[in-house]
């Protein structure tokens, strides 16, 4: 298990924002206790959205990204900092 002082940034690009956002939000809410910060921006045409999540537990990041990966077209990137 990784140390708790490690920080993870999980970036999500949500295409077809109007269609996918409710499902993405539902999954994010499921992991709300594991998320220490969140930042979101819509694209200028409001069709896409960018969501950035800050987390500290590797296992929670793995569970969250596994659930999100089931959604077609959603782009997910994770960065870990010591």
mmCIF file of the N, C-alpha and C atoms, coordinates in Angstrom:
data_MODEL
# 
_entry.id   MODEL 
# 
loop_
_atom_site.group_PDB 
_atom_site.id 
_atom_site.type_symbol 
_atom_site.label_atom_id 
_atom_site.label_alt_id 
_atom_site.label_comp_id 
_atom_site.label_asym_id 
_atom_site.label_entity_id 
_atom_site.label_seq_id 
_atom_site.pdbx_PDB_ins_code 
_atom_site.Cartn_x 
_atom_site.Cartn_y 
_atom_site.Cartn_z 
_atom_site.occupancy 
_atom_site.B_iso_or_equiv 
_atom_site.pdbx_formal_charge 
_atom_site.auth_seq_id 
_atom_site.auth_comp_id 
_atom_site.auth_asym_id 
_atom_site.auth_atom_id 
_atom_site.pdbx_PDB_model_num 
ATOM 1   N N  . UNK A 1 1  ? 0.846   -1.190 0.000   1.00 0.00 ? 1  UNK A N  1 
ATOM 2   C CA . UNK A 1 1  ? 0.000   0.000  0.000   1.00 0.00 ? 1  UNK A CA 1 
ATOM 3   C C  . UNK A 1 1  ? 0.886   1.246  0.000   1.00 0.00 ? 1  UNK A C  1 
ATOM 4   N N  . UNK A 1 2  ? 0.479   2.238  -0.749  1.00 0.00 ? 2  UNK A N  1 
ATOM 5   C CA . UNK A 1 2  ? 1.273   3.454  -0.853  1.00 0.00 ? 2  UNK A CA 1 
ATOM 6   C C  . UNK A 1 2  ? 1.054   4.339  0.375   1.00 0.00 ? 2  UNK A C  1 
ATOM 7   N N  . UNK A 1 3  ? 2.039   5.165  0.725   1.00 0.00 ? 3  UNK A N  1 
ATOM 8   C CA . UNK A 1 3  ? 1.878   6.049  1.882   1.00 0.00 ? 3  UNK A CA 1 
ATOM 9   C C  . UNK A 1 3  ? 0.737   7.047  1.672   1.00 0.00 ? 3  UNK A C  1 
ATOM 10  N N  . UNK A 1 4  ? 0.124   7.437  2.776   1.00 0.00 ? 4  UNK A N  1 
ATOM 11  C CA . UNK A 1 4  ? -1.022  8.342  2.705   1.00 0.00 ? 4  UNK A CA 1 
ATOM 12  C C  . UNK A 1 4  ? -0.630  9.762  2.322   1.00 0.00 ? 4  UNK A C  1 
ATOM 13  N N  . UNK A 1 5  ? 0.647   10.095 2.414   1.00 0.00 ? 5  UNK A N  1 
ATOM 14  C CA . UNK A 1 5  ? 1.046   11.450 2.058   1.00 0.00 ? 5  UNK A CA 1 
ATOM 15  C C  . UNK A 1 5  ? 1.288   11.617 0.561   1.00 0.00 ? 5  UNK A C  1 
ATOM 16  N N  . UNK A 1 6  ? 0.993   10.593 -0.206  1.00 0.00 ? 6  UNK A N  1 
ATOM 17  C CA . UNK A 1 6  ? 1.083   10.697 -1.655  1.00 0.00 ? 6  UNK A CA 1 
ATOM 18  C C  . UNK A 1 6  ? -0.194  11.379 -2.164  1.00 0.00 ? 6  UNK A C  1 
ATOM 19  N N  . UNK A 1 7  ? -0.059  12.202 -3.183  1.00 0.00 ? 7  UNK A N  1 
ATOM 20  C CA . UNK A 1 7  ? -1.200  12.902 -3.758  1.00 0.00 ? 7  UNK A CA 1 
ATOM 21  C C  . UNK A 1 7  ? -1.385  12.470 -5.202  1.00 0.00 ? 7  UNK A C  1 
ATOM 22  N N  . UNK A 1 8  ? -2.633  12.261 -5.573  1.00 0.00 ? 8  UNK A N  1 
ATOM 23  C CA . UNK A 1 8  ? -2.981  11.857 -6.929  1.00 0.00 ? 8  UNK A CA 1 
ATOM 24  C C  . UNK A 1 8  ? -3.877  12.918 -7.541  1.00 0.00 ? 8  UNK A C  1 
ATOM 25  N N  . UNK A 1 9  ? -3.642  13.198 -8.810  1.00 0.00 ? 9  UNK A N  1 
ATOM 26  C CA . UNK A 1 9  ? -4.535  14.042 -9.586  1.00 0.00 ? 9  UNK A CA 1 
ATOM 27  C C  . UNK A 1 9  ? -5.164  13.148 -10.647 1.00 0.00 ? 9  UNK A C  1 
ATOM 28  N N  . UNK A 1 10 ? -6.478  13.119 -10.661 1.00 0.00 ? 10 UNK A N  1 
ATOM 29  C CA . UNK A 1 10 ? -7.217  12.346 -11.659 1.00 0.00 ? 10 UNK A CA 1 
ATOM 30  C C  . UNK A 1 10 ? -7.923  13.349 -12.557 1.00 0.00 ? 10 UNK A C  1 
ATOM 31  N N  . UNK A 1 11 ? -7.558  13.346 -13.832 1.00 0.00 ? 11 UNK A N  1 
ATOM 32  C CA . UNK A 1 11 ? -8.171  14.254 -14.794 1.00 0.00 ? 11 UNK A CA 1 
ATOM 33  C C  . UNK A 1 11 ? -9.154  13.514 -15.677 1.00 0.00 ? 11 UNK A C  1 
ATOM 34  N N  . UNK A 1 12 ? -10.305 14.112 -15.881 1.00 0.00 ? 12 UNK A N  1 
ATOM 35  C CA . UNK A 1 12 ? -11.352 13.517 -16.718 1.00 0.00 ? 12 UNK A CA 1 
ATOM 36  C C  . UNK A 1 12 ? -11.769 14.513 -17.784 1.00 0.00 ? 12 UNK A C  1 
ATOM 37  N N  . UNK A 1 13 ? -11.756 14.091 -19.028 1.00 0.00 ? 13 UNK A N  1 
ATOM 38  C CA . UNK A 1 13 ? -12.356 14.905 -20.080 1.00 0.00 ? 13 UNK A CA 1 
ATOM 39  C C  . UNK A 1 13 ? -13.660 14.223 -20.457 1.00 0.00 ? 13 UNK A C  1 
ATOM 40  N N  . UNK A 1 14 ? -14.734 14.973 -20.299 1.00 0.00 ? 14 UNK A N  1 
ATOM 41  C CA . UNK A 1 14 ? -16.071 14.433 -20.505 1.00 0.00 ? 14 UNK A CA 1 
ATOM 42  C C  . UNK A 1 14 ? -16.630 14.971 -21.819 1.00 0.00 ? 14 UNK A C  1 
ATOM 43  N N  . UNK A 1 15 ? -16.688 14.128 -22.865 1.00 0.00 ? 15 UNK A N  1 
ATOM 44  C CA . UNK A 1 15 ? -17.300 14.567 -24.118 1.00 0.00 ? 15 UNK A CA 1 
ATOM 45  C C  . UNK A 1 15 ? -18.818 14.454 -23.982 1.00 0.00 ? 15 UNK A C  1 
ATOM 46  N N  . UNK A 1 16 ? -19.535 15.056 -24.876 1.00 0.00 ? 16 UNK A N  1 
ATOM 47  C CA . UNK A 1 16 ? -21.001 14.965 -24.818 1.00 0.00 ? 16 UNK A CA 1 
ATOM 48  C C  . UNK A 1 16 ? -21.480 15.244 -23.398 1.00 0.00 ? 16 UNK A C  1 
ATOM 49  N N  . UNK A 1 17 ? -21.030 16.354 -22.877 1.00 0.00 ? 17 UNK A N  1 
ATOM 50  C CA . UNK A 1 17 ? -21.240 16.708 -21.473 1.00 0.00 ? 17 UNK A CA 1 
ATOM 51  C C  . UNK A 1 17 ? -22.690 16.576 -21.032 1.00 0.00 ? 17 UNK A C  1 
ATOM 52  N N  . UNK A 1 18 ? -23.614 17.030 -21.833 1.00 0.00 ? 18 UNK A N  1 
ATOM 53  C CA . UNK A 1 18 ? -25.025 16.992 -21.455 1.00 0.00 ? 18 UNK A CA 1 
ATOM 54  C C  . UNK A 1 18 ? -25.507 15.560 -21.224 1.00 0.00 ? 18 UNK A C  1 
ATOM 55  N N  . UNK A 1 19 ? -24.970 14.620 -22.004 1.00 0.00 ? 19 UNK A N  1 
ATOM 56  C CA . UNK A 1 19 ? -25.396 13.219 -21.881 1.00 0.00 ? 19 UNK A CA 1 
ATOM 57  C C  . UNK A 1 19 ? -24.654 12.470 -20.780 1.00 0.00 ? 19 UNK A C  1 
ATOM 58  N N  . UNK A 1 20 ? -23.345 12.697 -20.668 1.00 0.00 ? 20 UNK A N  1 
ATOM 59  C CA . UNK A 1 20 ? -22.529 11.899 -19.755 1.00 0.00 ? 20 UNK A CA 1 
ATOM 60  C C  . UNK A 1 20 ? -22.399 12.467 -18.345 1.00 0.00 ? 20 UNK A C  1 
ATOM 61  N N  . UNK A 1 21 ? -22.571 13.762 -18.192 1.00 0.00 ? 21 UNK A N  1 
ATOM 62  C CA . UNK A 1 21 ? -22.321 14.404 -16.898 1.00 0.00 ? 21 UNK A CA 1 
ATOM 63  C C  . UNK A 1 21 ? -23.103 13.789 -15.738 1.00 0.00 ? 21 UNK A C  1 
ATOM 64  N N  . UNK A 1 22 ? -24.387 13.467 -15.884 1.00 0.00 ? 22 UNK A N  1 
ATOM 65  C CA . UNK A 1 22 ? -25.097 12.888 -14.735 1.00 0.00 ? 22 UNK A CA 1 
ATOM 66  C C  . UNK A 1 22 ? -24.496 11.566 -14.255 1.00 0.00 ? 22 UNK A C  1 
ATOM 67  N N  . UNK A 1 23 ? -24.074 10.708 -15.169 1.00 0.00 ? 23 UNK A N  1 
ATOM 68  C CA . UNK A 1 23 ? -23.475 9.437  -14.783 1.00 0.00 ? 23 UNK A CA 1 
ATOM 69  C C  . UNK A 1 23 ? -22.094 9.648  -14.165 1.00 0.00 ? 23 UNK A C  1 
ATOM 70  N N  . UNK A 1 24 ? -21.296 10.537 -14.759 1.00 0.00 ? 24 UNK A N  1 
ATOM 71  C CA . UNK A 1 24 ? -19.977 10.846 -14.200 1.00 0.00 ? 24 UNK A CA 1 
ATOM 72  C C  . UNK A 1 24 ? -20.131 11.404 -12.788 1.00 0.00 ? 24 UNK A C  1 
ATOM 73  N N  . UNK A 1 25 ? -21.074 12.326 -12.618 1.00 0.00 ? 25 UNK A N  1 
ATOM 74  C CA . UNK A 1 25 ? -21.304 12.923 -11.302 1.00 0.00 ? 25 UNK A CA 1 
ATOM 75  C C  . UNK A 1 25 ? -21.715 11.865 -10.278 1.00 0.00 ? 25 UNK A C  1 
ATOM 76  N N  . UNK A 1 26 ? -22.533 10.931 -10.678 1.00 0.00 ? 26 UNK A N  1 
ATOM 77  C CA . UNK A 1 26 ? -22.975 9.868  -9.784  1.00 0.00 ? 26 UNK A CA 1 
ATOM 78  C C  . UNK A 1 26 ? -21.791 9.017  -9.301  1.00 0.00 ? 26 UNK A C  1 
ATOM 79  N N  . UNK A 1 27 ? -20.900 8.698  -10.209 1.00 0.00 ? 27 UNK A N  1 
ATOM 80  C CA . UNK A 1 27 ? -19.710 7.902  -9.849  1.00 0.00 ? 27 UNK A CA 1 
ATOM 81  C C  . UNK A 1 27 ? -18.795 8.715  -8.932  1.00 0.00 ? 27 UNK A C  1 
ATOM 82  N N  . UNK A 1 28 ? -18.574 9.975  -9.257  1.00 0.00 ? 28 UNK A N  1 
ATOM 83  C CA . UNK A 1 28 ? -17.723 10.823 -8.414  1.00 0.00 ? 28 UNK A CA 1 
ATOM 84  C C  . UNK A 1 28 ? -18.310 10.936 -7.014  1.00 0.00 ? 28 UNK A C  1 
ATOM 85  N N  . UNK A 1 29 ? -19.613 11.101 -6.918  1.00 0.00 ? 29 UNK A N  1 
ATOM 86  C CA . UNK A 1 29 ? -20.282 11.215 -5.619  1.00 0.00 ? 29 UNK A CA 1 
ATOM 87  C C  . UNK A 1 29 ? -20.068 9.952  -4.782  1.00 0.00 ? 29 UNK A C  1 
ATOM 88  N N  . UNK A 1 30 ? -20.076 8.805  -5.428  1.00 0.00 ? 30 UNK A N  1 
ATOM 89  C CA . UNK A 1 30 ? -19.844 7.519  -4.744  1.00 0.00 ? 30 UNK A CA 1 
ATOM 90  C C  . UNK A 1 30 ? -18.496 7.512  -4.015  1.00 0.00 ? 30 UNK A C  1 
ATOM 91  N N  . UNK A 1 31 ? -17.513 8.232  -4.538  1.00 0.00 ? 31 UNK A N  1 
ATOM 92  C CA . UNK A 1 31 ? -16.168 8.278  -3.956  1.00 0.00 ? 31 UNK A CA 1 
ATOM 93  C C  . UNK A 1 31 ? -15.897 9.606  -3.245  1.00 0.00 ? 31 UNK A C  1 
ATOM 94  N N  . UNK A 1 32 ? -16.929 10.332 -2.922  1.00 0.00 ? 32 UNK A N  1 
ATOM 95  C CA . UNK A 1 32 ? -16.791 11.651 -2.319  1.00 0.00 ? 32 UNK A CA 1 
ATOM 96  C C  . UNK A 1 32 ? -15.937 11.680 -1.062  1.00 0.00 ? 32 UNK A C  1 
ATOM 97  N N  . UNK A 1 33 ? -16.010 10.633 -0.249  1.00 0.00 ? 33 UNK A N  1 
ATOM 98  C CA . UNK A 1 33 ? -15.224 10.589 0.991   1.00 0.00 ? 33 UNK A CA 1 
ATOM 99  C C  . UNK A 1 33 ? -13.731 10.445 0.713   1.00 0.00 ? 33 UNK A C  1 
ATOM 100 N N  . UNK A 1 34 ? -13.365 10.020 -0.491  1.00 0.00 ? 34 UNK A N  1 
ATOM 101 C CA . UNK A 1 34 ? -11.959 9.824  -0.852  1.00 0.00 ? 34 UNK A CA 1 
ATOM 102 C C  . UNK A 1 34 ? -11.373 11.005 -1.630  1.00 0.00 ? 34 UNK A C  1 
ATOM 103 N N  . UNK A 1 35 ? -12.209 11.925 -2.049  1.00 0.00 ? 35 UNK A N  1 
ATOM 104 C CA . UNK A 1 35 ? -11.780 13.066 -2.862  1.00 0.00 ? 35 UNK A CA 1 
ATOM 105 C C  . UNK A 1 35 ? -11.547 14.260 -1.943  1.00 0.00 ? 35 UNK A C  1 
ATOM 106 N N  . UNK A 1 36 ? -10.326 14.817 -1.995  1.00 0.00 ? 36 UNK A N  1 
ATOM 107 C CA . UNK A 1 36 ? -10.012 15.952 -1.112  1.00 0.00 ? 36 UNK A CA 1 
ATOM 108 C C  . UNK A 1 36 ? -10.192 17.299 -1.801  1.00 0.00 ? 36 UNK A C  1 
ATOM 109 N N  . UNK A 1 37 ? -10.338 17.276 -3.126  1.00 0.00 ? 37 UNK A N  1 
ATOM 110 C CA . UNK A 1 37 ? -10.567 18.514 -3.860  1.00 0.00 ? 37 UNK A CA 1 
ATOM 111 C C  . UNK A 1 37 ? -11.054 18.209 -5.259  1.00 0.00 ? 37 UNK A C  1 
ATOM 112 N N  . UNK A 1 38 ? -11.765 19.170 -5.830  1.00 0.00 ? 38 UNK A N  1 
ATOM 113 C CA . UNK A 1 38 ? -12.323 18.987 -7.163  1.00 0.00 ? 38 UNK A CA 1 
ATOM 114 C C  . UNK A 1 38 ? -12.370 20.331 -7.869  1.00 0.00 ? 38 UNK A C  1 
ATOM 115 N N  . UNK A 1 39 ? -12.101 20.301 -9.178  1.00 0.00 ? 39 UNK A N  1 
ATOM 116 C CA . UNK A 1 39 ? -12.145 21.506 -9.996  1.00 0.00 ? 39 UNK A CA 1 
ATOM 117 C C  . UNK A 1 39 ? -12.733 21.112 -11.345 1.00 0.00 ? 39 UNK A C  1 
ATOM 118 N N  . UNK A 1 40 ? -13.669 21.860 -11.856 1.00 0.00 ? 40 UNK A N  1 
ATOM 119 C CA . UNK A 1 40 ? -14.268 21.531 -13.142 1.00 0.00 ? 40 UNK A CA 1 
ATOM 120 C C  . UNK A 1 40 ? -14.443 22.751 -14.023 1.00 0.00 ? 40 UNK A C  1 
ATOM 121 N N  . UNK A 1 41 ? -14.256 22.539 -15.315 1.00 0.00 ? 41 UNK A N  1 
ATOM 122 C CA . UNK A 1 41 ? -14.417 23.611 -16.309 1.00 0.00 ? 41 UNK A CA 1 
ATOM 123 C C  . UNK A 1 41 ? -15.128 23.066 -17.543 1.00 0.00 ? 41 UNK A C  1 
ATOM 124 N N  . UNK A 1 42 ? -16.118 23.786 -18.051 1.00 0.00 ? 42 UNK A N  1 
ATOM 125 C CA . UNK A 1 42 ? -16.701 23.399 -19.337 1.00 0.00 ? 42 UNK A CA 1 
ATOM 126 C C  . UNK A 1 42 ? -15.860 23.973 -20.471 1.00 0.00 ? 42 UNK A C  1 
ATOM 127 N N  . UNK A 1 43 ? -15.945 23.356 -21.649 1.00 0.00 ? 43 UNK A N  1 
ATOM 128 C CA . UNK A 1 43 ? -15.295 23.948 -22.823 1.00 0.00 ? 43 UNK A CA 1 
ATOM 129 C C  . UNK A 1 43 ? -16.072 25.199 -23.216 1.00 0.00 ? 43 UNK A C  1 
ATOM 130 N N  . UNK A 1 44 ? -15.488 26.017 -24.067 1.00 0.00 ? 44 UNK A N  1 
ATOM 131 C CA . UNK A 1 44 ? -16.139 27.279 -24.444 1.00 0.00 ? 44 UNK A CA 1 
ATOM 132 C C  . UNK A 1 44 ? -17.491 27.042 -25.126 1.00 0.00 ? 44 UNK A C  1 
ATOM 133 N N  . UNK A 1 45 ? -17.628 25.925 -25.840 1.00 0.00 ? 45 UNK A N  1 
ATOM 134 C CA . UNK A 1 45 ? -18.916 25.629 -26.484 1.00 0.00 ? 45 UNK A CA 1 
ATOM 135 C C  . UNK A 1 45 ? -19.838 24.806 -25.582 1.00 0.00 ? 45 UNK A C  1 
ATOM 136 N N  . UNK A 1 46 ? -19.368 24.513 -24.368 1.00 0.00 ? 46 UNK A N  1 
ATOM 137 C CA . UNK A 1 46 ? -20.137 23.778 -23.347 1.00 0.00 ? 46 UNK A CA 1 
ATOM 138 C C  . UNK A 1 46 ? -20.405 22.318 -23.716 1.00 0.00 ? 46 UNK A C  1 
ATOM 139 N N  . UNK A 1 47 ? -19.789 21.824 -24.797 1.00 0.00 ? 47 UNK A N  1 
ATOM 140 C CA . UNK A 1 47 ? -20.025 20.444 -25.207 1.00 0.00 ? 47 UNK A CA 1 
ATOM 141 C C  . UNK A 1 47 ? -19.173 19.459 -24.408 1.00 0.00 ? 47 UNK A C  1 
ATOM 142 N N  . UNK A 1 48 ? -17.964 19.881 -24.022 1.00 0.00 ? 48 UNK A N  1 
ATOM 143 C CA . UNK A 1 48 ? -17.061 19.025 -23.250 1.00 0.00 ? 48 UNK A CA 1 
ATOM 144 C C  . UNK A 1 48 ? -16.842 19.640 -21.876 1.00 0.00 ? 48 UNK A C  1 
ATOM 145 N N  . UNK A 1 49 ? -16.404 18.793 -20.964 1.00 0.00 ? 49 UNK A N  1 
ATOM 146 C CA . UNK A 1 49 ? -16.049 19.285 -19.642 1.00 0.00 ? 49 UNK A CA 1 
ATOM 147 C C  . UNK A 1 49 ? -14.745 18.669 -19.191 1.00 0.00 ? 49 UNK A C  1 
ATOM 148 N N  . UNK A 1 50 ? -14.003 19.395 -18.393 1.00 0.00 ? 50 UNK A N  1 
ATOM 149 C CA . UNK A 1 50 ? -12.773 18.901 -17.798 1.00 0.00 ? 50 UNK A CA 1 
ATOM 150 C C  . UNK A 1 50 ? -12.969 18.908 -16.289 1.00 0.00 ? 50 UNK A C  1 
ATOM 151 N N  . UNK A 1 51 ? -12.747 17.759 -15.660 1.00 0.00 ? 51 UNK A N  1 
ATOM 152 C CA . UNK A 1 51 ? -12.866 17.631 -14.214 1.00 0.00 ? 51 UNK A CA 1 
ATOM 153 C C  . UNK A 1 51 ? -11.525 17.162 -13.678 1.00 0.00 ? 51 UNK A C  1 
ATOM 154 N N  . UNK A 1 52 ? -11.031 17.820 -12.634 1.00 0.00 ? 52 UNK A N  1 
ATOM 155 C CA . UNK A 1 52 ? -9.778  17.446 -11.989 1.00 0.00 ? 52 UNK A CA 1 
ATOM 156 C C  . UNK A 1 52 ? -10.106 17.104 -10.538 1.00 0.00 ? 52 UNK A C  1 
ATOM 157 N N  . UNK A 1 53 ? -9.707  15.902 -10.124 1.00 0.00 ? 53 UNK A N  1 
ATOM 158 C CA . UNK A 1 53 ? -9.948  15.434 -8.765  1.00 0.00 ? 53 UNK A CA 1 
ATOM 159 C C  . UNK A 1 53 ? -8.616  15.248 -8.053  1.00 0.00 ? 53 UNK A C  1 
ATOM 160 N N  . UNK A 1 54 ? -8.571  15.585 -6.766  1.00 0.00 ? 54 UNK A N  1 
ATOM 161 C CA . UNK A 1 54 ? -7.381  15.411 -5.945  1.00 0.00 ? 54 UNK A CA 1 
ATOM 162 C C  . UNK A 1 54 ? -7.689  14.338 -4.904  1.00 0.00 ? 54 UNK A C  1 
ATOM 163 N N  . UNK A 1 55 ? -6.809  13.329 -4.828  1.00 0.00 ? 55 UNK A N  1 
ATOM 164 C CA . UNK A 1 55 ? -7.028  12.205 -3.922  1.00 0.00 ? 55 UNK A CA 1 
ATOM 165 C C  . UNK A 1 55 ? -5.716  11.804 -3.265  1.00 0.00 ? 55 UNK A C  1 
ATOM 166 N N  . UNK A 1 56 ? -5.792  11.000 -2.172  1.00 0.00 ? 56 UNK A N  1 
ATOM 167 C CA . UNK A 1 56 ? -4.577  10.589 -1.474  1.00 0.00 ? 56 UNK A CA 1 
ATOM 168 C C  . UNK A 1 56 ? -4.433  9.082  -1.289  1.00 0.00 ? 56 UNK A C  1 
ATOM 169 N N  . UNK A 1 57 ? -5.414  8.289  -1.639  1.00 0.00 ? 57 UNK A N  1 
ATOM 170 C CA . UNK A 1 57 ? -5.311  6.844  -1.450  1.00 0.00 ? 57 UNK A CA 1 
ATOM 171 C C  . UNK A 1 57 ? -5.315  6.128  -2.788  1.00 0.00 ? 57 UNK A C  1 
ATOM 172 N N  . UNK A 1 58 ? -4.256  5.366  -3.049  1.00 0.00 ? 58 UNK A N  1 
ATOM 173 C CA . UNK A 1 58 ? -4.097  4.674  -4.323  1.00 0.00 ? 58 UNK A CA 1 
ATOM 174 C C  . UNK A 1 58 ? -5.240  3.704  -4.592  1.00 0.00 ? 58 UNK A C  1 
ATOM 175 N N  . UNK A 1 59 ? -5.675  3.004  -3.569  1.00 0.00 ? 59 UNK A N  1 
ATOM 176 C CA . UNK A 1 59 ? -6.761  2.036  -3.762  1.00 0.00 ? 59 UNK A CA 1 
ATOM 177 C C  . UNK A 1 59 ? -8.055  2.723  -4.183  1.00 0.00 ? 59 UNK A C  1 
ATOM 178 N N  . UNK A 1 60 ? -8.346  3.877  -3.594  1.00 0.00 ? 60 UNK A N  1 
ATOM 179 C CA . UNK A 1 60 ? -9.545  4.627  -3.961  1.00 0.00 ? 60 UNK A CA 1 
ATOM 180 C C  . UNK A 1 60 ? -9.429  5.143  -5.398  1.00 0.00 ? 60 UNK A C  1 
ATOM 181 N N  . UNK A 1 61 ? -8.243  5.599  -5.782  1.00 0.00 ? 61 UNK A N  1 
ATOM 182 C CA . UNK A 1 61 ? -8.020  6.048  -7.158  1.00 0.00 ? 61 UNK A CA 1 
ATOM 183 C C  . UNK A 1 61 ? -8.275  4.896  -8.126  1.00 0.00 ? 61 UNK A C  1 
ATOM 184 N N  . UNK A 1 62 ? -7.758  3.720  -7.795  1.00 0.00 ? 62 UNK A N  1 
ATOM 185 C CA . UNK A 1 62 ? -7.956  2.550  -8.657  1.00 0.00 ? 62 UNK A CA 1 
ATOM 186 C C  . UNK A 1 62 ? -9.433  2.194  -8.798  1.00 0.00 ? 62 UNK A C  1 
ATOM 187 N N  . UNK A 1 63 ? -10.168 2.209  -7.691  1.00 0.00 ? 63 UNK A N  1 
ATOM 188 C CA . UNK A 1 63 ? -11.604 1.880  -7.744  1.00 0.00 ? 63 UNK A CA 1 
ATOM 189 C C  . UNK A 1 63 ? -12.380 2.915  -8.569  1.00 0.00 ? 63 UNK A C  1 
ATOM 190 N N  . UNK A 1 64 ? -12.091 4.189  -8.324  1.00 0.00 ? 64 UNK A N  1 
ATOM 191 C CA . UNK A 1 64 ? -12.769 5.258  -9.047  1.00 0.00 ? 64 UNK A CA 1 
ATOM 192 C C  . UNK A 1 64 ? -12.505 5.166  -10.546 1.00 0.00 ? 64 UNK A C  1 
ATOM 193 N N  . UNK A 1 65 ? -11.246 5.047  -10.922 1.00 0.00 ? 65 UNK A N  1 
ATOM 194 C CA . UNK A 1 65 ? -10.908 5.031  -12.351 1.00 0.00 ? 65 UNK A CA 1 
ATOM 195 C C  . UNK A 1 65 ? -11.430 3.764  -13.036 1.00 0.00 ? 65 UNK A C  1 
ATOM 196 N N  . UNK A 1 66 ? -11.511 2.663  -12.302 1.00 0.00 ? 66 UNK A N  1 
ATOM 197 C CA . UNK A 1 66 ? -12.094 1.437  -12.869 1.00 0.00 ? 66 UNK A CA 1 
ATOM 198 C C  . UNK A 1 66 ? -13.572 1.652  -13.171 1.00 0.00 ? 66 UNK A C  1 
ATOM 199 N N  . UNK A 1 67 ? -14.296 2.253  -12.237 1.00 0.00 ? 67 UNK A N  1 
ATOM 200 C CA . UNK A 1 67 ? -15.724 2.535  -12.477 1.00 0.00 ? 67 UNK A CA 1 
ATOM 201 C C  . UNK A 1 67 ? -15.901 3.500  -13.644 1.00 0.00 ? 67 UNK A C  1 
ATOM 202 N N  . UNK A 1 68 ? -15.092 4.543  -13.691 1.00 0.00 ? 68 UNK A N  1 
ATOM 203 C CA . UNK A 1 68 ? -15.214 5.534  -14.760 1.00 0.00 ? 68 UNK A CA 1 
ATOM 204 C C  . UNK A 1 68 ? -14.824 4.969  -16.121 1.00 0.00 ? 68 UNK A C  1 
ATOM 205 N N  . UNK A 1 69 ? -13.872 4.033  -16.147 1.00 0.00 ? 69 UNK A N  1 
ATOM 206 C CA . UNK A 1 69 ? -13.385 3.467  -17.406 1.00 0.00 ? 69 UNK A CA 1 
ATOM 207 C C  . UNK A 1 69 ? -14.472 2.685  -18.146 1.00 0.00 ? 69 UNK A C  1 
ATOM 208 N N  . UNK A 1 70 ? -15.531 2.331  -17.469 1.00 0.00 ? 70 UNK A N  1 
ATOM 209 C CA . UNK A 1 70 ? -16.629 1.614  -18.118 1.00 0.00 ? 70 UNK A CA 1 
ATOM 210 C C  . UNK A 1 70 ? -17.447 2.523  -19.033 1.00 0.00 ? 70 UNK A C  1 
ATOM 211 N N  . UNK A 1 71 ? -17.245 3.824  -18.918 1.00 0.00 ? 71 UNK A N  1 
ATOM 212 C CA . UNK A 1 71 ? -17.973 4.772  -19.752 1.00 0.00 ? 71 UNK A CA 1 
ATOM 213 C C  . UNK A 1 71 ? -17.229 5.002  -21.066 1.00 0.00 ? 71 UNK A C  1 
ATOM 214 N N  . UNK A 1 72 ? -17.917 4.819  -22.164 1.00 0.00 ? 72 UNK A N  1 
ATOM 215 C CA . UNK A 1 72 ? -17.313 5.025  -23.478 1.00 0.00 ? 72 UNK A CA 1 
ATOM 216 C C  . UNK A 1 72 ? -16.954 6.489  -23.679 1.00 0.00 ? 72 UNK A C  1 
ATOM 217 N N  . UNK A 1 73 ? -15.849 6.731  -24.343 1.00 0.00 ? 73 UNK A N  1 
ATOM 218 C CA . UNK A 1 73 ? -15.396 8.063  -24.759 1.00 0.00 ? 73 UNK A CA 1 
ATOM 219 C C  . UNK A 1 73 ? -14.852 8.946  -23.644 1.00 0.00 ? 73 UNK A C  1 
ATOM 220 N N  . UNK A 1 74 ? -14.976 8.553  -22.399 1.00 0.00 ? 74 UNK A N  1 
ATOM 221 C CA . UNK A 1 74 ? -14.446 9.349  -21.293 1.00 0.00 ? 74 UNK A CA 1 
ATOM 222 C C  . UNK A 1 74 ? -12.926 9.180  -21.272 1.00 0.00 ? 74 UNK A C  1 
ATOM 223 N N  . UNK A 1 75 ? -12.178 10.287 -21.275 1.00 0.00 ? 75 UNK A N  1 
ATOM 224 C CA . UNK A 1 75 ? -10.717 10.223 -21.185 1.00 0.00 ? 75 UNK A CA 1 
ATOM 225 C C  . UNK A 1 75 ? -10.307 10.400 -19.727 1.00 0.00 ? 75 UNK A C  1 
ATOM 226 N N  . UNK A 1 76 ? -9.462  9.500  -19.245 1.00 0.00 ? 76 UNK A N  1 
ATOM 227 C CA . UNK A 1 76 ? -9.032  9.521  -17.844 1.00 0.00 ? 76 UNK A CA 1 
ATOM 228 C C  . UNK A 1 76 ? -7.517  9.488  -17.798 1.00 0.00 ? 76 UNK A C  1 
ATOM 229 N N  . UNK A 1 77 ? -6.931  10.389 -17.015 1.00 0.00 ? 77 UNK A N  1 
ATOM 230 C CA . UNK A 1 77 ? -5.474  10.418 -16.806 1.00 0.00 ? 77 UNK A CA 1 
ATOM 231 C C  . UNK A 1 77 ? -5.212  10.580 -15.311 1.00 0.00 ? 77 UNK A C  1 
ATOM 232 N N  . UNK A 1 78 ? -4.224  9.856  -14.823 1.00 0.00 ? 78 UNK A N  1 
ATOM 233 C CA . UNK A 1 78 ? -3.871  9.934  -13.412 1.00 0.00 ? 78 UNK A CA 1 
ATOM 234 C C  . UNK A 1 78 ? -2.389  10.278 -13.276 1.00 0.00 ? 78 UNK A C  1 
ATOM 235 N N  . UNK A 1 79 ? -2.091  11.198 -12.366 1.00 0.00 ? 79 UNK A N  1 
ATOM 236 C CA . UNK A 1 79 ? -0.721  11.581 -12.062 1.00 0.00 ? 79 UNK A CA 1 
ATOM 237 C C  . UNK A 1 79 ? -0.522  11.387 -10.556 1.00 0.00 ? 79 UNK A C  1 
ATOM 238 N N  . UNK A 1 80 ? 0.609   10.775 -10.177 1.00 0.00 ? 80 UNK A N  1 
ATOM 239 C CA . UNK A 1 80 ? 0.912   10.557 -8.753  1.00 0.00 ? 80 UNK A CA 1 
ATOM 240 C C  . UNK A 1 80 ? 2.125   11.407 -8.364  1.00 0.00 ? 80 UNK A C  1 
ATOM 241 N N  . UNK A 1 81 ? 2.027   12.037 -7.202  1.00 0.00 ? 81 UNK A N  1 
ATOM 242 C CA . UNK A 1 81 ? 3.112   12.847 -6.651  1.00 0.00 ? 81 UNK A CA 1 
ATOM 243 C C  . UNK A 1 81 ? 3.497   12.280 -5.296  1.00 0.00 ? 81 UNK A C  1 
ATOM 244 N N  . UNK A 1 82 ? 4.804   12.216 -5.024  1.00 0.00 ? 82 UNK A N  1 
ATOM 245 C CA . UNK A 1 82 ? 5.272   11.760 -3.713  1.00 0.00 ? 82 UNK A CA 1 
ATOM 246 C C  . UNK A 1 82 ? 5.212   12.886 -2.710  1.00 0.00 ? 82 UNK A C  1 
# 
